[in-house]
Amino acid sequence: MKAKHFVLWGVRPIGLKDISGQELALLGSLIATYLSTDLDIDEMNLLGNLLSVVSSSLFTIAAQQELQQDDQQGLIPSP
């Protein structure tokens, strides 16, 4: 699968693996602040809950893919 890239602060294209944890936290806060400016409380709660579902689904998909990859590589002992 081709890596996803985007431009951050008008600099060269970068992938998510190129960003530090601190930069990701800052980026998340900036996005949340920007999105919340035109939303009422109910809309913010709805969007927050939707993003929580999206993140939970991503964690589940990643965990399953990691488990399958480990199994294919023989890293999981047979019962």
N, C-alpha and C positions, 0 to 999 in steps of 0.2 A: 504494500500500500504506500502511495506517495505521501511524504510528510506534508502537513499543513503549514503554511507560512503566512505571515502577515507583517505589515509594516507598523512598528511601534515608534512613536515620536519622530516620524519622518526619517528614520535611519534605514539601513539595509534590511531586506526581508529576513525575518528570524522565525525559528520554530519555537514551540512551547518548551522544548528541552533546553533552549538557550537562555531562558529567563530564570533569574534567581527566585527563591521563595519569597523574599522580601518584595521584589518587583511584582510578582503575581498577587501578593496580598494588597499592595498599593493599587494595582490595576483593578482588582475586584472592588475595592472601596470606591475608586473613582467611577467605575461603571454603575455601582449601586447608587451613589450620590446623584449622578447624572440622570439615571432612570427615575429616581424618586421625585425629581423636581416638579413634574407635571401629573403625578399620581396622587389620588386621595388614599386614605388609610386602608380602605377595603381593597383597592387595586394593588397597593404595595404588598398586602398580605397574600393576595391571590398570586401575584408574580413571584413572591418569595417561596410560596408553597410549590408552585410549578417548577421553579428552579431546583428546589429540594428533590422533587420527584425525578427530574432529569439527572441530577448528580447521583442519586441512589441507583438509578438504572445504569449509568456509566460505570459505577463501582461494581455492580453485579456482573455486567458484561465483561469488564476487565478481569475480575476474579475468575470467572468461568474460563476465559481464554487462557489465563495463566495456568489454571489447573490442567486444562487440556494440553497445553504446551509442555508442562512438566511431565504429564503422563506419557506423551509421545517421546520425550527424551529419556524415559525410564527413571525419572527422579522420584516417582511415587511407588512405594513398595506394593507388590501384589498381595492380596489378602491370603 
